[in-house]
């Protein structure tokens, strides 16, 4: 018993020193003894985009002359739980208009132990959405076109979030079958056993819906099970190339998925 107490106190000391010295980085596990004593609130923050984060984003997720200003965005730091129950430091960049929504949602998901494996800026993947998805990384802001189309994605304005994308793939038919990310075909079966699957009516779904988000799993035009977006006013952009994630009506993905 004394040994356990000693180990717990040692963990607490190390954790406290790490936080005081700013050592906790994105992806770090925060020890349970620290959270039991000091709580988790200090890990949930929304700020203007710091200079160090701007440097990571410029020319990567953030493009010049995009119609989006730095002041339109916010940098979020949160905690999330993985499937093993570890409390992990995560980060997102999102639109200022949904920052409070996302803080509230991710705080509630963390409190409930809802599993999210990774949460890093897509810039850590060179702005490559496919690489980020394959790594099951949850992300938000990334100035890019929609999948299987040339129009601007809602992610370009920080108004869409992709949760556990490897296990909640995108599916669409446009001349051919699109399934993203590669290697996620098995997870179009929404009954497959994995802790990272989003199911209609689960806590993640309910929280996003309560905050006014639409879920790509409800679309009639293919499916985007990882995707939540909020229809709020966007910054001015090219009116001849409006952002849109709307699709024509298409059937649900077959099961099993045809290979091509």
Residue frames as qw, qx, qy, qz and C-alpha x, y, z in Angstrom:
[[0.000, 0.885, 0.465, 0.000, 0.00, 0.00, 0.00],
 [0.300, -0.801, 0.103, 0.508, 2.79, 2.45, 0.88],
 [0.425, -0.128, 0.600, 0.666, 4.54, 1.64, -2.39],
 [0.224, 0.625, 0.656, 0.359, 1.39, 2.43, -4.37],
 [0.138, -0.938, -0.249, 0.200, 1.00, 5.73, -2.52],
 [0.414, -0.582, 0.331, 0.617, 4.63, 6.61, -3.20],
 [0.379, 0.167, 0.674, 0.612, 4.28, 5.83, -6.93],
 [0.095, 0.804, 0.565, 0.160, 1.09, 7.89, -7.09],
 [0.244, -0.897, -0.045, 0.366, 2.75, 10.87, -5.42],
 [0.448, -0.335, 0.498, 0.663, 5.76, 10.58, -7.71],
 [0.300, 0.469, 0.675, 0.484, 3.50, 10.58, -10.79],
 [0.055, -0.915, -0.398, 0.043, 1.69, 13.61, -9.44],
 [0.365, -0.735, 0.172, 0.545, 4.93, 15.51, -8.86],
 [0.406, -0.067, 0.618, 0.669, 6.24, 14.73, -12.35],
 [0.190, 0.646, 0.659, 0.336, 2.91, 15.66, -13.95],
 [0.154, -0.926, -0.253, 0.235, 2.66, 18.94, -12.03],
 [0.376, -0.579, 0.339, 0.639, 6.20, 19.94, -12.98],
 [0.378, 0.193, 0.691, 0.585, 5.55, 19.05, -16.61],
 [0.096, 0.816, 0.541, 0.181, 2.46, 21.23, -16.79],
 [0.274, -0.881, -0.059, 0.382, 4.13, 24.12, -14.94],
 [0.339, -0.499, 0.486, 0.632, 7.06, 24.04, -17.37],
 [0.581, 0.577, -0.119, -0.562, 4.86, 23.65, -20.45],
 [0.160, -0.367, 0.885, 0.237, 6.21, 20.19, -21.22],
 [0.573, 0.337, 0.727, -0.172, 2.92, 18.60, -22.17],
 [0.108, 0.317, -0.548, -0.766, 2.84, 18.38, -25.94],
 [0.769, 0.215, -0.099, -0.594, 0.16, 17.26, -28.33],
 [0.786, 0.199, -0.577, -0.099, -0.02, 13.48, -28.16],
 [0.118, 0.315, -0.773, 0.538, 1.26, 13.27, -24.57],
 [0.576, -0.455, -0.669, -0.111, -0.63, 11.15, -22.06],
 [0.222, -0.588, 0.312, -0.712, -1.65, 13.05, -18.92],
 [0.269, 0.024, -0.915, 0.298, -1.32, 10.80, -15.83],
 [0.460, -0.576, -0.609, -0.293, -4.54, 9.89, -14.04],
 [0.499, -0.480, -0.470, 0.547, -3.23, 10.97, -10.58],
 [0.157, -0.072, 0.041, 0.984, -2.75, 14.51, -11.85],
 [0.292, -0.332, -0.496, -0.748, -6.25, 14.69, -13.30],
 [0.523, -0.524, -0.671, 0.042, -7.77, 13.30, -10.10],
 [0.410, -0.464, -0.340, 0.708, -6.20, 16.06, -8.03],
 [0.089, -0.358, 0.096, 0.924, -6.24, 19.06, -10.39],
 [0.556, 0.607, 0.430, -0.370, -9.00, 18.17, -12.85],
 [0.589, 0.221, 0.574, 0.524, -8.99, 18.55, -16.60],
 [0.217, 0.904, 0.333, -0.157, -10.46, 22.02, -17.21],
 [0.179, -0.800, 0.303, 0.485, -7.09, 23.69, -17.75],
 [0.427, -0.112, 0.751, 0.491, -6.47, 21.47, -20.77],
 [0.319, 0.646, 0.657, 0.222, -9.50, 22.83, -22.66],
 [0.157, -0.619, 0.006, 0.770, -8.63, 26.17, -24.25],
 [0.509, 0.689, 0.425, 0.293, -9.55, 28.32, -27.24],
 [0.299, -0.667, 0.098, 0.675, -7.17, 31.07, -28.36],
 [0.487, 0.807, -0.182, -0.280, -6.35, 33.13, -31.46],
 [0.937, 0.266, -0.093, 0.208, -3.88, 31.26, -33.65],
 [0.541, -0.724, 0.233, 0.359, -0.43, 31.47, -31.97],
 [0.264, 0.802, -0.445, -0.299, 2.55, 32.53, -34.07],
 [0.258, -0.370, 0.887, 0.102, 4.11, 29.07, -33.72],
 [0.570, 0.346, 0.734, -0.126, 0.95, 27.44, -35.06],
 [0.468, 0.814, 0.003, -0.343, 0.71, 29.93, -37.93],
 [0.022, 0.667, -0.692, -0.276, 4.24, 28.94, -38.92],
 [0.411, -0.031, 0.911, 0.026, 3.16, 25.27, -39.09],
 [0.510, 0.567, 0.606, -0.228, 0.07, 26.08, -41.14],
 [0.252, 0.777, -0.187, -0.546, 1.34, 28.61, -43.70],
 [0.350, 0.509, -0.672, -0.408, 1.57, 27.08, -47.16],
 [0.026, 0.025, -0.998, 0.059, 0.19, 23.83, -45.80],
 [0.036, 0.560, 0.819, -0.116, -3.37, 23.80, -44.43],
 [0.058, 0.844, 0.245, -0.473, -3.56, 27.62, -44.74],
 [0.563, 0.335, 0.420, 0.628, -3.22, 29.03, -48.25],
 [0.100, -0.331, -0.012, 0.938, -2.66, 32.67, -49.17],
 [0.320, 0.133, -0.304, -0.887, -5.53, 34.60, -50.80],
 [0.118, -0.202, -0.970, -0.062, -8.05, 31.98, -49.68],
 [0.373, -0.534, -0.331, -0.683, -10.67, 34.39, -48.39],
 [0.737, -0.571, -0.356, 0.067, -10.08, 33.22, -44.82],
 [0.063, 0.781, -0.362, 0.505, -8.32, 35.50, -42.33],
 [0.403, 0.103, -0.784, 0.461, -6.38, 34.32, -39.29],
 [0.247, -0.097, 0.432, -0.862, -8.89, 36.22, -37.17],
 [0.742, -0.038, -0.278, -0.609, -11.63, 33.93, -38.51],
 [0.785, 0.051, -0.616, 0.051, -9.94, 30.93, -36.84],
 [0.535, -0.687, 0.354, -0.340, -9.25, 29.62, -33.36],
 [0.459, 0.338, -0.806, 0.162, -6.69, 27.17, -31.98],
 [0.790, -0.446, 0.019, -0.419, -8.17, 24.62, -29.59],
 [0.233, 0.334, -0.876, 0.258, -6.37, 22.43, -27.10],
 [0.804, -0.275, -0.036, -0.525, -8.37, 19.60, -25.56],
 [0.295, -0.308, 0.896, -0.122, -8.05, 16.23, -23.90],
 [0.803, 0.127, -0.293, -0.502, -9.38, 13.08, -25.54],
 [0.678, -0.315, 0.647, -0.153, -9.43, 9.43, -24.51],
 [0.367, 0.337, -0.779, -0.380, -8.14, 6.60, -26.66],
 [0.802, -0.145, -0.451, -0.364, -9.66, 3.11, -26.61],
 [0.634, -0.035, -0.652, 0.415, -7.38, 2.14, -23.71],
 [0.417, -0.821, -0.386, 0.047, -8.69, 5.01, -21.59],
 [0.549, -0.163, -0.058, 0.817, -5.55, 7.16, -21.75],
 [0.070, 0.932, 0.242, -0.261, -6.08, 10.93, -21.46],
 [0.636, 0.121, 0.321, 0.691, -4.21, 12.48, -24.40],
 [0.005, -0.653, -0.025, 0.757, -3.50, 16.11, -25.27],
 [0.498, 0.467, 0.623, 0.382, -5.08, 17.03, -28.61],
 [0.043, -0.468, 0.070, 0.880, -5.33, 20.10, -30.85],
 [0.406, 0.605, 0.643, 0.234, -7.60, 21.49, -33.56],
 [0.013, -0.209, 0.105, 0.972, -7.90, 24.64, -35.65],
 [0.151, 0.582, 0.795, 0.080, -11.50, 25.59, -36.37],
 [0.012, 0.625, 0.284, 0.727, -13.68, 28.55, -37.30],
 [0.002, 0.144, -0.483, 0.863, -14.11, 31.07, -34.50],
 [0.578, -0.172, -0.118, -0.789, -17.88, 30.70, -34.87],
 [0.885, -0.171, -0.367, -0.230, -17.84, 27.03, -33.77],
 [0.329, 0.424, -0.690, 0.486, -14.96, 27.11, -31.27],
 [0.413, -0.271, 0.531, -0.688, -17.23, 27.15, -28.22],
 [0.899, 0.068, -0.086, -0.423, -19.34, 24.35, -29.69],
 [0.775, 0.315, -0.534, 0.125, -16.31, 22.14, -30.20],
 [0.057, 0.405, -0.685, 0.603, -14.88, 22.82, -26.75],
 [0.651, -0.159, 0.359, -0.649, -18.20, 21.82, -25.21],
 [0.919, 0.191, -0.212, -0.272, -18.51, 18.71, -27.39],
 [0.649, 0.372, -0.608, 0.266, -14.97, 17.44, -26.84],
 [0.173, -0.391, 0.626, -0.652, -15.17, 18.12, -23.13],
 [0.800, -0.073, 0.238, -0.546, -18.32, 16.02, -22.88],
 [0.880, 0.297, -0.363, -0.069, -16.76, 13.25, -24.99],
 [0.340, 0.447, -0.690, 0.457, -13.70, 13.23, -22.74],
 [0.440, -0.317, 0.509, -0.669, -15.79, 13.14, -19.58],
 [0.899, 0.047, 0.122, -0.417, -17.65, 10.10, -20.88],
 [0.537, -0.367, 0.726, 0.223, -14.49, 8.32, -22.08],
 [0.766, 0.592, 0.191, -0.162, -15.70, 8.33, -25.71],
 [0.714, -0.263, 0.403, 0.508, -12.68, 7.04, -27.69],
 [0.478, 0.874, -0.082, -0.038, -10.86, 9.31, -30.13],
 [0.920, -0.039, 0.007, 0.391, -7.48, 7.92, -31.10],
 [0.520, -0.087, 0.088, 0.845, -5.55, 10.96, -32.32],
 [0.116, 0.931, 0.347, -0.007, -6.09, 14.69, -32.66],
 [0.479, -0.384, 0.218, 0.759, -3.34, 16.65, -34.36],
 [0.329, 0.722, -0.090, -0.602, -3.25, 19.40, -36.96],
 [0.872, 0.426, 0.237, 0.042, -3.32, 18.06, -40.50],
 [0.255, 0.892, -0.371, 0.039, -0.12, 20.07, -41.03],
 [0.508, -0.517, 0.688, -0.015, 1.73, 17.28, -39.21],
 [0.731, 0.211, 0.634, 0.135, 0.84, 15.20, -42.28],
 [0.271, -0.116, 0.464, 0.836, 1.96, 17.86, -44.76],
 [0.430, 0.302, 0.036, -0.850, -1.67, 18.92, -45.24],
 [0.332, 0.092, -0.848, -0.402, -2.33, 15.51, -46.83],
 [0.676, -0.182, 0.184, -0.690, -5.89, 14.61, -45.88],
 [0.892, 0.100, -0.405, -0.176, -5.49, 11.01, -47.03],
 [0.500, 0.265, -0.676, 0.471, -2.42, 10.47, -44.83],
 [0.253, -0.266, 0.467, -0.804, -4.19, 12.04, -41.86],
 [0.816, -0.076, -0.042, -0.571, -7.24, 9.82, -42.36],
 [0.811, 0.173, -0.558, 0.035, -5.18, 6.64, -42.75],
 [0.313, 0.216, -0.673, 0.635, -3.57, 7.42, -39.39],
 [0.373, -0.626, -0.685, -0.024, -7.07, 7.78, -37.86],
 [0.272, -0.128, -0.251, 0.920, -6.35, 11.40, -37.02],
 [0.023, 0.811, 0.576, -0.100, -9.28, 13.62, -36.04],
 [0.320, -0.117, 0.132, 0.931, -8.96, 17.05, -37.68],
 [0.214, 0.776, 0.463, -0.371, -10.89, 20.14, -38.73],
 [0.246, 0.882, -0.096, -0.391, -9.31, 23.01, -40.71],
 [0.532, -0.177, 0.625, 0.543, -7.63, 22.23, -44.03],
 [0.403, 0.649, -0.073, -0.641, -8.01, 24.35, -47.17],
 [0.197, -0.127, 0.902, 0.363, -8.77, 21.79, -49.86],
 [0.522, 0.019, -0.444, -0.728, -11.38, 20.62, -52.35],
 [0.809, -0.134, 0.347, -0.455, -14.07, 18.11, -51.44],
 [0.394, -0.199, 0.880, 0.174, -13.34, 14.44, -52.02],
 [0.373, 0.365, 0.807, 0.276, -14.49, 13.24, -55.47],
 [0.196, 0.892, 0.396, 0.095, -15.12, 16.83, -56.57],
 [0.520, 0.336, -0.023, 0.785, -13.45, 20.14, -57.35],
 [0.222, -0.819, -0.164, -0.503, -15.39, 22.50, -55.10],
 [0.077, 0.506, -0.564, 0.649, -14.16, 23.96, -51.84],
 [0.546, -0.310, -0.768, 0.127, -14.70, 21.84, -48.75],
 [0.450, -0.830, -0.158, -0.289, -16.27, 23.12, -45.54],
 [0.807, -0.359, -0.086, 0.461, -12.94, 22.16, -43.94],
 [0.470, 0.412, 0.080, 0.776, -11.46, 25.12, -45.81],
 [0.205, -0.679, -0.021, -0.705, -13.37, 27.40, -43.43],
 [0.094, 0.181, -0.792, 0.576, -12.88, 25.32, -40.29],
 [0.606, -0.084, 0.134, -0.780, -16.59, 24.46, -40.22],
 [0.924, 0.039, -0.284, -0.251, -16.27, 20.68, -40.53],
 [0.360, -0.574, 0.712, -0.186, -14.68, 18.05, -38.30],
 [0.790, 0.185, -0.554, -0.188, -13.65, 14.50, -39.24],
 [0.596, -0.524, 0.494, -0.355, -13.75, 12.10, -36.27],
 [0.618, -0.225, 0.752, 0.032, -11.78, 8.82, -36.25],
 [0.553, 0.551, -0.241, -0.577, -11.72, 8.83, -40.08],
 [0.124, 0.323, -0.919, -0.191, -10.03, 5.47, -40.65],
 [0.088, 0.204, 0.956, -0.194, -12.96, 3.66, -39.07],
 [0.310, 0.682, 0.493, -0.443, -15.64, 6.04, -40.40],
 [0.402, -0.061, 0.538, 0.738, -14.89, 6.25, -44.11],
 [0.367, 0.520, -0.065, -0.769, -16.15, 8.38, -46.97],
 [0.441, 0.189, 0.840, 0.251, -18.08, 6.60, -49.73],
 [0.397, 0.638, 0.055, -0.657, -19.34, 8.03, -53.01],
 [0.630, 0.277, 0.635, 0.351, -20.07, 6.97, -56.56],
 [0.266, 0.834, -0.052, -0.481, -19.12, 9.44, -59.28],
 [0.594, 0.613, -0.475, -0.213, -18.29, 7.44, -62.37],
 [0.630, 0.147, -0.731, 0.218, -16.47, 5.02, -60.08],
 [0.687, -0.644, -0.335, 0.013, -16.54, 4.04, -56.42],
 [0.190, 0.636, -0.423, 0.617, -14.63, 6.37, -54.07],
 [0.777, -0.561, -0.284, 0.039, -13.75, 5.04, -50.62],
 [0.316, 0.604, -0.378, 0.626, -11.51, 7.16, -48.41],
 [0.025, -0.744, 0.625, 0.235, -9.17, 6.58, -46.75],
 [0.675, 0.320, -0.643, -0.171, -7.64, 3.66, -48.59],
 [0.335, 0.126, -0.878, 0.318, -7.84, 0.47, -46.58],
 [0.285, 0.004, 0.540, -0.792, -11.06, 1.44, -44.79],
 [0.485, -0.049, -0.610, -0.625, -13.44, -0.62, -46.95],
 [0.385, -0.218, -0.884, 0.151, -14.26, -3.05, -44.15],
 [0.070, -0.299, -0.550, 0.776, -15.65, -0.25, -42.01],
 [0.372, -0.062, -0.333, -0.864, -18.45, 0.54, -44.43],
 [0.576, -0.362, -0.728, -0.086, -20.05, -2.36, -42.59],
 [0.193, -0.603, 0.223, -0.741, -21.43, -0.28, -39.71],
 [0.861, -0.441, -0.030, -0.252, -21.82, -3.31, -37.47],
 [0.734, 0.308, -0.469, 0.383, -18.12, -4.15, -37.42],
 [0.680, -0.678, -0.209, 0.185, -16.62, -4.36, -33.93],
 [0.530, 0.263, -0.170, 0.788, -14.28, -1.42, -33.24],
 [0.277, -0.635, -0.473, 0.545, -14.36, 1.19, -30.47],
 [0.150, -0.340, 0.150, 0.916, -13.78, 4.02, -32.95],
 [0.051, 0.407, 0.748, 0.522, -16.96, 3.57, -34.99],
 [0.246, 0.103, 0.212, -0.940, -19.51, 6.43, -34.96],
 [0.005, -0.379, -0.911, -0.160, -23.04, 5.10, -34.83],
 [0.243, -0.465, -0.276, -0.805, -26.20, 7.09, -35.39],
 [0.661, -0.625, -0.262, -0.323, -27.61, 7.90, -31.96],
 [0.755, -0.191, -0.367, 0.509, -24.36, 7.40, -30.04],
 [0.351, -0.758, -0.216, 0.505, -22.92, 10.12, -27.80],
 [0.321, -0.230, 0.354, 0.848, -20.73, 11.70, -30.48],
 [0.037, 0.433, 0.678, 0.593, -23.67, 11.88, -32.89],
 [0.251, -0.788, -0.561, 0.036, -26.04, 13.30, -30.27],
 [0.380, -0.635, -0.086, 0.667, -23.63, 15.99, -29.08],
 [0.218, -0.076, 0.442, 0.867, -22.85, 17.28, -32.55],
 [0.076, -0.551, -0.694, -0.457, -26.55, 17.27, -33.49],
 [0.321, -0.768, -0.469, 0.297, -27.42, 19.16, -30.28],
 [0.285, -0.589, 0.100, 0.750, -24.97, 21.88, -31.35],
 [0.472, 0.739, 0.077, -0.474, -26.50, 22.22, -34.81],
 [0.072, -0.480, 0.759, 0.434, -24.09, 20.08, -36.85],
 [0.863, 0.300, -0.103, -0.393, -25.05, 17.86, -39.78],
 [0.609, -0.360, 0.698, 0.112, -23.63, 14.32, -40.01],
 [0.315, 0.460, -0.640, -0.529, -22.31, 12.94, -43.29],
 [0.100, 0.018, 0.994, -0.028, -23.67, 9.54, -42.34],
 [0.380, 0.525, 0.591, -0.481, -27.18, 10.93, -42.86],
 [0.236, 0.503, -0.364, -0.748, -26.53, 12.07, -46.43],
 [0.822, 0.355, 0.377, -0.239, -28.44, 10.46, -49.29],
 [0.579, 0.777, -0.239, -0.071, -25.62, 11.11, -51.72],
 [0.658, 0.299, -0.567, 0.395, -23.13, 8.58, -50.56],
 [0.685, -0.694, -0.217, 0.045, -21.85, 8.59, -47.00],
 [0.344, 0.587, -0.428, 0.594, -19.19, 10.44, -45.02],
 [0.719, -0.514, -0.467, 0.007, -19.36, 8.74, -41.63],
 [0.596, -0.159, -0.294, 0.730, -16.45, 10.68, -40.14],
 [0.178, 0.284, 0.161, 0.929, -17.81, 14.11, -41.08],
 [0.122, -0.759, -0.569, 0.291, -19.73, 16.70, -39.03],
 [0.262, 0.240, 0.174, 0.918, -20.29, 20.20, -40.39],
 [0.012, -0.637, -0.539, 0.551, -22.15, 23.25, -39.15],
 [0.304, 0.598, 0.476, 0.569, -24.06, 25.44, -41.63],
 [0.228, -0.806, -0.225, 0.498, -23.11, 28.90, -40.39],
 [0.379, 0.923, -0.041, -0.057, -22.12, 32.04, -42.37],
 [0.844, -0.030, 0.142, 0.517, -18.71, 31.61, -43.98],
 [0.215, -0.616, 0.201, 0.730, -16.05, 34.18, -44.81],
 [0.560, 0.713, -0.065, -0.417, -16.32, 35.70, -48.29],
 [0.560, -0.209, 0.706, 0.379, -14.95, 33.44, -51.01],
 [0.063, 0.160, -0.636, -0.752, -15.09, 33.05, -54.80],
 [0.610, 0.252, 0.359, -0.660, -18.79, 33.16, -55.66],
 [0.689, 0.421, -0.426, -0.407, -18.13, 31.20, -58.85],
 [0.571, 0.178, -0.790, 0.136, -16.67, 28.34, -56.81],
 [0.545, -0.558, 0.186, -0.598, -18.88, 28.12, -53.73],
 [0.045, -0.275, 0.922, -0.269, -18.04, 25.66, -50.96],
 [0.793, -0.048, -0.057, -0.605, -20.43, 22.73, -50.98],
 [0.126, -0.240, 0.959, -0.086, -20.53, 19.20, -49.62],
 [0.712, 0.265, 0.337, -0.556, -24.02, 18.51, -51.04],
 [0.146, -0.187, 0.890, 0.389, -24.33, 15.49, -53.31],
 [0.617, 0.025, -0.418, -0.666, -26.87, 14.04, -55.71],
 [0.803, -0.235, 0.365, -0.408, -28.98, 11.24, -54.28],
 [0.472, 0.397, -0.782, -0.094, -27.16, 7.90, -54.44],
 [0.867, -0.307, -0.352, -0.173, -27.80, 4.49, -52.87],
 [0.601, -0.697, 0.385, -0.072, -26.18, 3.43, -49.62],
 [0.137, 0.581, -0.791, -0.134, -22.90, 1.54, -50.02],
 [0.884, -0.002, -0.392, -0.256, -23.38, -2.14, -50.86],
 [0.414, -0.562, 0.666, -0.262, -22.23, -4.72, -48.36],
 [0.625, -0.433, 0.156, 0.631, -19.80, -6.22, -49.05],
 [0.169, 0.832, -0.151, -0.506, -18.21, -3.34, -50.99],
 [0.868, 0.462, 0.117, 0.138, -17.30, -4.17, -54.58],
 [0.539, -0.536, 0.327, 0.562, -13.59, -4.04, -55.26],
 [0.625, 0.762, 0.155, 0.077, -12.27, -2.17, -58.28]]
